[in-house]
Amino acid sequence: MYRIILFLVLIALAAAGAAWIADQTGDVVLSSGGWRVETSLPVFALALGVIVVAAMLAWSILRGLWRTPQRIKRARRERRHARGRHAITHGLLAIGHGDSVAARLHADVARRHATHDPLALLLHAQSAQLDGDREGARAAFRAMAERGDTRLLGLRGLFIEAQRADDPVAAVMIAEEALKLAPASTWASHAVLGFRCAKADWSGALSILDNNLASGLIDKAAYRRQRGVLLTARALELETVDRDLSRESVMEAVKLAPTLVPAAVLASKYQSEAHQIRRSMRIVEAAWLAQPHPDLADAYAHVKLGDSARQRLVRIETLAAKAPGHFESALAIARAAIDASEFARAREALAPFTEAPTQRVAMLMAEIERTEHGDSGRARAWTLRAVRALHDPVWTADGYVSDRWRPVSPVTGRLDAFQWQRPLAALPSDKNAAIEAAEFNAAISAPRRVEPPRDAPIEPAPSAAQDNSPVLDATVEPASIAAPTPTPTPTPMPAPAPTPMPAPAPAPPPPPETSSVMPAPLFRPRQDIPKDIARNVPASILPVIPILRAPDDPGIDDETPGDEFAEQAGPVHGQAGGWRGFLSRWGN
């Protein structure tokens, strides 16, 4: 708007000036030597304007001709730059959707047309990484590291390539160099901190953590938690080396992170050794309220050295009351009750979890059955059930399961990565399970077996009964066992076409090595055959196939087809172990 008004004003001034010159009267005389020009003032002004415009036009033409080569050069450079930018853009897009061929072609075009562009170097490095060309990627990142504007990006690329090449020494050197250039670099700080923790350099890790707080990479709450983790790791490592420093470290860790389980356990131990019982119990209770853990329960039970098992049970019940109904509370009570021989209390604590038990619940139930009643059958059933039971919470970080707490993840190097939780569950199999849970439940819910007294010997049965009598369970009374006759008479079996059976020959006398004491029967009687039928079965027909080994022992076949080529002529020796056995098997 202002430009239009200004343009109209200038036109008006020019028209007014032209009108004023046209109104002027007079002549203009130019004389130079013998040359004389006379004209009126308006004509002279018009001629002067024409000359000025012609001069300006001539100057513009000459200047354009003079700058033509430079203009052509600049136009070519702009076209190359535009092509390079186009190649970089489409190359990065190709890398984004995983087209390695297109990314490589665009990277070649960008390298020809935009050699000094940092994005062209980045495109070349990433296309080489996508193709699996590690050498090309490292060369591109080294070229970026030599430039000032892309030095940090090149160092990070070299760090990633060193990690892929499994070269931790080069990786940590690159990360430390990047941390010197940019103290606020998150990846470099994280990498150096992880390497310091992996080397157990807790003092160096604490200095890196202080640097992170000063650079603003972490907030105050995260700093307190991570510092507590590092102090706990140092305290655990120095527990048997420098107990004074270990005690100082863990007490500071408990102040910074009171809910950290390993710090609370170790601090409670030190306070208990110093006879600070109430302080030790308060430390464990604070961590227990945040997250119940079996190590906390164990530390709370043994907070006062020399207590009896019943006193520990009372203390554990006090701790469990702070987290009623929790899984760990029930298991802690059960463990203490078993140690105190309070098996009814242990069963009561585990009752809500026996329908779908975890491995620890099943093992505790097996221990109860074995310790309280000496029932090895039920104990074995619970132990077998623990194989297929649900997993208990464990220390887990990035899919890695550890038997103890660790300060950093072994996969990513992340600090404070281990959490007390259940491991990842597996998908259900589409095949039938080899062992069904119903068998375990039947064995557990079966009537309890009463073991016969071991000091009262059982009289051996006659020789004919030793060969033909069924195997009975210990719960069957002795009166229910049919006494065999010296000369058994064959009884016809109900069949469509009965055939008389010849009388069996008298049984041979027992071998001299037969023991005079018969072991107690191990198996239950068959439920599908009544007792009266079992007593009336002829001696030549066995009601039950005798089993000569335990039912849970697969054993080997009694009669296996022989192989004349596999039989050994000489005595059989044990197979040698170690490298000698390996060489002997290799030679064979």
C-alpha positions in Angstrom: 0.0 0.0 0.0 2.8 2.4 0.9 4.7 1.5 -2.2 1.7 2.3 -4.4 1.3 5.7 -2.8 5.0 6.5 -3.1 4.9 5.5 -6.8 2.0 7.7 -7.5 3.7 10.6 -5.7 6.8 10.2 -7.8 4.8 10.1 -11.0 3.0 13.3 -9.9 6.3 15.1 -9.2 7.7 14.0 -12.5 4.7 15.3 -14.4 4.8 18.6 -12.5 8.5 19.0 -13.3 7.9 18.2 -17.0 5.0 20.7 -17.1 7.1 23.3 -15.4 10.0 22.9 -17.9 7.5 23.0 -20.8 6.2 26.3 -19.5 9.6 27.9 -19.3 10.7 30.2 -22.2 14.2 30.8 -23.3 17.0 29.4 -25.4 20.0 27.2 -24.7 23.2 27.9 -26.6 26.1 25.4 -26.6 29.3 26.7 -28.3 32.6 24.8 -28.5 35.1 26.1 -31.0 33.5 26.2 -34.4 30.6 24.1 -33.1 27.4 25.9 -31.9 24.0 24.5 -30.9 21.0 26.6 -30.1 17.7 25.0 -28.8 14.9 25.8 -26.5 15.0 24.8 -22.9 12.3 22.0 -23.1 14.0 20.3 -26.0 17.4 20.5 -24.2 15.9 18.9 -21.1 14.4 16.1 -23.2 17.6 15.5 -25.0 19.5 15.4 -21.7 17.1 12.8 -20.3 17.5 10.6 -23.4 21.3 10.8 -23.1 21.2 9.8 -19.4 18.9 6.8 -20.1 21.0 5.6 -23.0 24.1 5.8 -20.8 22.5 3.8 -18.1 21.3 1.2 -20.5 24.8 0.9 -22.0 26.3 0.5 -18.5 23.9 -2.2 -17.6 24.7 -4.1 -20.8 28.4 -3.9 -20.2 28.1 -4.9 -16.6 25.9 -7.9 -17.5 28.4 -9.0 -20.1 31.2 -8.7 -17.6 29.4 -10.8 -14.9 28.1 -13.5 -17.2 30.9 -16.1 -16.5 30.4 -15.6 -12.8 26.7 -15.9 -13.1 27.0 -19.1 -15.1 29.3 -20.6 -12.5 27.0 -19.7 -9.7 24.0 -21.2 -11.5 25.9 -24.4 -12.1 26.8 -24.5 -8.4 23.3 -23.9 -7.3 22.1 -26.7 -9.6 24.6 -29.1 -8.2 23.6 -28.1 -4.7 19.9 -28.6 -5.5 20.7 -32.1 -6.9 22.7 -32.9 -3.8 20.0 -31.7 -1.5 17.5 -33.7 -3.5 19.7 -36.8 -3.3 20.2 -36.4 0.5 16.5 -36.0 1.1 15.5 -39.0 -0.9 18.4 -41.0 0.5 17.4 -40.4 4.1 13.8 -41.3 3.2 15.1 -44.5 1.6 17.1 -45.3 4.8 13.9 -44.7 6.8 12.0 -47.4 4.9 14.9 -49.7 4.6 15.7 -49.5 0.9 19.4 -50.1 0.9 19.8 -50.0 -2.9 18.1 -46.7 -3.3 20.0 -45.3 -0.3 23.3 -46.3 -1.8 22.5 -44.7 -5.2 21.4 -41.5 -3.6 24.5 -41.5 -1.4 26.7 -41.7 -4.5 24.8 -38.8 -6.1 25.1 -36.7 -2.9 28.8 -37.5 -2.6 29.3 -36.2 -6.2 27.2 -33.1 -6.0 27.4 -32.2 -2.2 30.8 -33.4 -1.1 31.2 -31.0 1.8 27.7 -31.2 3.0 27.6 -32.8 6.5 24.3 -34.5 5.6 26.0 -36.1 2.7 28.5 -37.7 5.0 25.7 -38.8 7.3 23.8 -40.3 4.4 26.9 -42.2 3.2 27.6 -43.6 6.7 24.0 -44.7 7.3 23.7 -46.3 3.8 27.0 -48.2 4.6 25.5 -49.3 7.9 22.3 -50.4 6.1 24.4 -52.5 3.6 26.5 -54.0 6.4 29.7 -52.2 5.1 31.4 -51.6 8.5 34.6 -50.3 7.0 32.7 -47.7 4.8 30.7 -46.6 7.8 33.8 -46.2 10.0 35.5 -44.2 7.2 32.5 -41.9 6.9 32.3 -41.4 10.7 36.0 -40.7 10.9 35.6 -38.0 8.2 32.8 -36.5 10.2 34.9 -36.7 13.4 37.7 -34.6 11.8 35.3 -31.7 11.0 34.4 -29.2 13.7 30.7 -29.1 13.0 30.1 -32.9 12.9 32.8 -34.0 15.4 30.3 -35.1 18.1 28.1 -36.9 15.6 31.2 -38.7 14.1 32.3 -39.8 17.6 29.0 -41.2 18.3 29.0 -43.2 15.1 32.4 -44.5 15.9 31.2 -45.5 19.3 28.3 -47.5 17.9 30.6 -49.2 15.4 33.0 -50.1 18.2 30.2 -51.6 20.2 29.1 -53.7 17.2 32.7 -54.8 16.7 32.7 -55.9 20.4 35.7 -53.5 21.2 34.9 -52.1 24.6 38.3 -50.4 25.0 37.8 -48.3 21.8 34.2 -47.6 22.7 35.0 -46.2 26.2 37.9 -44.1 24.8 35.6 -42.6 22.2 32.8 -42.0 24.8 35.3 -40.3 27.2 36.6 -38.1 24.3 33.0 -37.1 23.5 32.3 -36.4 27.2 35.3 -34.0 27.2 33.9 -32.1 24.2 30.3 -32.0 25.5 29.8 -32.7 29.2 26.1 -32.5 28.7 26.1 -35.4 26.1 23.6 -37.9 27.3 24.8 -40.9 25.4 28.5 -40.3 26.3 27.7 -39.8 30.0 25.5 -43.0 30.0 28.2 -45.0 28.2 31.1 -43.8 30.5 28.9 -44.4 33.6 28.1 -48.0 32.4 31.8 -48.8 31.7 32.8 -47.4 35.1 30.2 -49.6 36.8 31.3 -52.7 34.7 34.8 -52.1 35.9 33.6 -51.7 39.5 35.1 -48.2 39.6 32.4 -46.8 41.9 34.3 -43.6 42.7 34.6 -42.8 39.0 30.9 -43.6 38.6 30.0 -41.3 41.4 32.0 -38.5 39.8 30.2 -39.0 36.5 26.9 -39.0 38.4 27.8 -35.6 40.0 28.7 -34.3 36.5 25.3 -35.4 35.2 23.5 -33.5 38.0 25.6 -30.4 37.4 24.9 -30.6 33.6 21.2 -30.9 34.2 20.9 -34.4 32.7 19.1 -35.8 35.7 16.9 -34.3 38.3 17.4 -34.4 42.1 15.2 -37.4 42.7 16.9 -39.6 40.1 20.3 -38.4 41.4 19.5 -39.6 44.9 18.3 -42.9 43.7 21.2 -43.6 41.4 23.7 -42.4 44.0 22.2 -44.8 46.5 22.5 -47.7 44.0 26.2 -46.9 43.4 26.9 -46.6 47.2 25.1 -49.9 47.8 27.2 -51.6 45.1 30.4 -50.3 46.7 29.2 -51.4 50.1 28.5 -55.0 48.9 31.9 -55.2 47.2 33.7 -54.0 50.3 31.7 -56.0 52.8 34.6 -58.5 53.3 37.4 -56.1 52.5 36.8 -52.8 54.2 33.8 -53.0 56.6 34.1 -49.5 57.8 33.9 -47.9 54.4 31.2 -50.5 53.5 29.1 -49.5 56.5 29.5 -45.8 55.8 28.5 -46.3 52.2 25.4 -48.4 52.9 24.2 -46.1 55.6 24.4 -43.1 53.2 22.6 -45.3 50.6 19.8 -46.0 53.0 19.3 -42.3 53.6 19.2 -41.6 49.9 17.2 -44.6 48.8 15.3 -46.1 51.8 13.3 -48.5 49.6 16.3 -50.1 48.0 16.2 -53.8 49.1 19.9 -54.7 49.1 20.8 -51.5 50.9 18.2 -52.1 53.6 19.3 -55.7 54.1 23.0 -54.8 54.4 22.3 -51.8 56.7 20.0 -53.9 58.9 22.8 -56.5 59.2 25.3 -53.8 60.3 22.9 -52.3 62.8 22.1 -55.7 64.2 25.8 -56.4 64.7 26.1 -53.1 66.5 23.1 -54.1 68.8 20.9 -51.4 67.3 17.9 -53.6 67.1 15.2 -51.0 66.9 17.0 -49.0 64.2 17.7 -52.2 62.2 14.0 -53.2 62.4 12.9 -49.7 61.3 15.2 -49.9 58.2 13.7 -53.2 57.2 10.1 -52.1 57.8 10.5 -49.0 55.6 11.7 -51.1 52.7 9.1 -53.8 53.4 6.2 -51.3 53.1 7.5 -50.2 49.7 8.2 -53.7 48.3 8.0 -57.0 50.4 11.0 -59.2 49.6 12.2 -62.5 51.0 15.7 -61.1 51.8 14.0 -58.4 53.9 12.0 -61.1 55.8 15.1 -63.1 56.4 17.0 -60.0 57.7 14.0 -59.1 60.0 13.9 -62.7 61.3 17.6 -62.7 62.3 17.7 -59.1 63.5 18.4 -60.3 67.0 21.2 -62.9 67.1 20.5 -66.0 69.2 16.7 -66.0 69.1 14.9 -69.2 68.9 12.8 -70.3 65.9 9.5 -69.5 67.7 10.7 -66.0 68.5 11.6 -65.5 64.9 8.1 -66.7 63.9 6.5 -64.1 66.2 8.8 -61.4 64.7 7.9 -62.4 61.1 4.2 -62.3 61.9 4.7 -58.7 63.1 6.4 -57.8 59.8 3.8 -59.6 57.7 1.0 -57.7 59.5 2.4 -54.5 57.8 1.6 -56.0 54.4 -1.4 -58.3 55.0 -2.4 -60.7 52.3 0.8 -60.2 50.3 2.4 -63.2 48.7 5.8 -62.6 50.3 4.2 -62.2 53.7 2.6 -65.6 53.5 5.8 -67.2 52.3 7.8 -65.6 55.1 5.3 -66.8 57.7 5.4 -70.3 56.2 9.2 -70.4 56.2 9.5 -69.3 59.8 6.7 -71.7 60.9 8.5 -74.7 59.3 11.7 -73.7 61.1 9.7 -73.5 64.4 7.9 -76.9 63.6 4.5 -75.1 63.5 3.3 -77.0 60.5 -0.4 -76.2 60.9 0.5 -72.5 60.9 2.6 -73.0 57.7 -0.2 -74.8 56.0 -2.6 -72.1 56.9 -0.3 -69.4 55.5 0.1 -71.3 52.2 -3.5 -72.4 51.8 -4.6 -69.4 49.6 -1.8 -70.2 47.1 -1.9 -74.0 46.8 -4.5 -74.1 44.1 -2.2 -72.4 41.6 1.2 -72.6 43.4 4.4 -71.1 42.5 7.7 -72.9 42.6 8.5 -71.7 46.1 5.1 -72.6 47.4 5.4 -76.1 46.0 8.8 -76.6 47.5 7.6 -75.4 50.9 4.7 -77.8 50.8 7.1 -80.6 49.9 9.2 -79.7 52.8 6.2 -79.7 55.1 5.1 -83.1 54.0 8.6 -84.5 54.4 9.3 -83.0 57.8 5.9 -83.3 59.5 4.8 -86.8 58.4 7.8 -88.2 56.6 5.5 -88.8 53.6 8.0 -89.1 50.8 5.3 -89.8 48.2 3.5 -86.5 48.8 6.8 -84.6 49.1 7.8 -86.1 45.7 4.5 -85.1 44.2 4.9 -81.5 45.4 8.5 -81.5 44.1 7.4 -82.7 40.7 4.6 -80.1 40.7 7.1 -77.4 41.3 8.7 -78.2 37.9 5.5 -77.0 36.1 4.5 -74.4 38.7 4.4 -70.6 38.1 7.7 -68.7 38.3 8.4 -66.7 41.4 9.6 -63.1 41.2 13.3 -62.7 40.5 15.8 -59.9 39.8 15.1 -59.1 36.2 16.6 -56.5 33.9 16.1 -56.2 30.1 15.0 -59.9 29.9 18.1 -61.0 31.9 17.4 -63.0 35.1 20.0 -62.9 37.9 20.2 -64.8 41.1 21.2 -61.6 43.0 20.7 -57.9 42.7 23.2 -56.0 40.4 23.6 -52.3 40.0 23.6 -52.2 36.2 22.0 -54.2 33.4 24.4 -56.6 31.6 22.6 -56.0 28.4 22.3 -52.2 28.1 24.5 -51.0 30.9 21.5 -49.0 32.4 21.9 -48.1 36.0 19.3 -49.4 38.5 17.8 -51.6 35.9 17.1 -54.8 38.0 13.6 -55.0 39.4 12.0 -57.7 41.6 9.3 -59.1 39.3 8.2 -62.2 37.6 10.2 -63.1 34.4 8.5 -63.0 31.0 5.9 -65.6 30.6 6.0 -68.1 27.7 3.2 -68.7 25.3 1.1 -71.8 25.8 2.3 -74.8 23.8 0.0 -76.3 21.1 1.2 -79.8 22.1 -0.1 -81.8 25.0 1.9 -81.6 28.1 4.1 -84.6 28.9 3.1 -84.5 32.6 -0.4 -83.6 33.6 -1.1 -81.6 36.7 -4.1 -84.0 37.5 -1.7 -86.8 38.4 0.0 -84.5 40.9 -3.3 -83.4 42.4 -4.4 -87.0 42.7 -1.2 -88.1 44.4 -1.5 -85.1 46.8 -5.2 -85.6 47.6 -4.9 -89.4 48.1 -5.2 -90.8 51.6 -2.0 -90.5 53.6 -0.1 -93.7 53.8 0.8 -95.1 57.2 4.3 -96.6 57.3 4.6 -100.0 59.2 6.9 -100.1 62.1 10.4 -100.9 61.0 11.4 -103.0 64.0 8.7 -105.6 63.6 9.7 -108.1 60.9 7.1 -109.4 58.5 7.0 -113.2 58.1 7.7 -114.4 54.6 4.8 -116.0 52.7 5.1 -119.6 51.4 7.0 -120.2 48.2 3.9 -120.7 46.1 2.5 -117.3 47.3 5.8 -115.7 46.5 5.3 -116.5 42.8 1.5 -116.2 42.4 0.2 -113.8 45.1 -0.7 -110.2 44.2 1.3 -107.3 45.5 -0.7 -105.4 48.1 -0.5 -102.0 49.8 0.5 -101.6 53.4 -2.9 -100.3 54.2 -4.5 -103.7 53.5 -5.0 -105.6 56.7 -3.1 -109.0 57.1 -6.4 -110.9 57.5 -7.4 -109.8 54.0 -4.5 -111.7 52.4 -5.6 -115.2 51.3 -3.4 -117.9 52.7 -2.2 -120.1 49.8 -2.8 -123.9 50.0 0.0 -126.3 49.6 -1.6 -127.9 46.6 -3.8 -125.3 44.9 -6.7 -126.6 42.9 -7.4 -124.9 39.5 -10.6 -123.0 39.4 -12.4 -122.6 36.1 -12.6 -119.1 34.8 -16.0 -117.8 33.5 -15.5 -117.9 29.7 -17.6 -118.9 26.7 -15.5 -122.0 26.1 -13.9 -123.1 29.4 -10.9 -125.3 29.2 -9.7 -127.4 32.2 -6.4 -126.2 33.5 -3.9 -128.7 34.7 -2.6 -128.6 38.2 0.5 -126.6 38.5 3.7 -128.2 39.6 4.8 -127.7 43.1 6.8 -124.6 43.6 10.6 -125.1 43.9 12.2 -124.4 47.2 13.3 -120.9 47.9 16.9 -120.1 47.0 19.3 -120.0 49.9 20.1 -116.3 49.5 16.4 -115.3 50.0 16.2 -113.1 53.1 13.9 -114.1 56.0 12.4 -110.6 56.2 10.1 -109.5 53.5 10.2 -105.7 52.7 7.0 -103.7 53.2 4.8 -103.6 50.0 5.2 -100.3 48.1 2.2 -100.2 45.9 -1.5 -99.8 46.4 -4.0 -102.5 45.4 -5.9 -102.1 42.2 -9.3 -100.4 42.8 -10.9 -102.0 39.7 -10.6 -105.6 41.1 -12.7 -106.3 44.3 -10.9 -108.1 47.1 -13.0 -111.2 47.0 -12.3 -111.7 43.3 -8.6 -111.1 43.9 -8.6 -113.8 46.6 -10.4 -116.3 44.3 -8.1 -115.8 41.3 -6.2 -119.1 40.5 -2.6 -119.3 41.4 -1.6 -119.7 37.7 -3.1 -116.3 36.8 -1.5 -113.2 38.3 -4.1 -110.6 39.3 -1.5 -107.9 39.2 1.7 -107.9 37.2 4.5 -107.8 39.7 6.7 -104.7 39.5 10.3 -105.1 40.6 11.1 -101.4 40.7 9.6 -98.2 41.9 6.9 -96.7 39.7 8.8 -93.4 39.2 12.0 -95.3 38.1 11.9 -95.9 34.4 14.7 -98.5 34.7 15.8 -100.6 31.7 14.2 -103.5 29.9 14.9 -106.8 31.5 15.3 -108.6 28.2 16.7 -106.6 25.4 17.4 -108.0 21.9 21.1 -108.8 21.8 23.4 -107.6 19.1 26.3 -110.0 18.4 28.3 -107.1 16.9 27.8 -104.9 20.0 28.7 -107.6 22.5 32.1 -107.2 24.0 34.4 -110.1 24.4 36.4 -108.7 27.3 35.3 -107.2 30.6 33.4 -104.0 30.5 35.3 -101.0 31.9 34.0 -97.6 32.8 34.2 -95.0 30.2 37.1 -92.6 30.8 36.2 -88.9 31.4 38.0 -85.7 30.4 40.0 -85.3 27.3 41.2 -88.9 27.3 37.6 -90.1 27.1 37.0 -87.7 24.3 40.0 -88.9 22.4 38.9 -92.6 22.9 35.4 -91.9 21.7 36.7 -89.9 18.8 39.0 -92.8 17.8 36.1 -95.2 18.0 
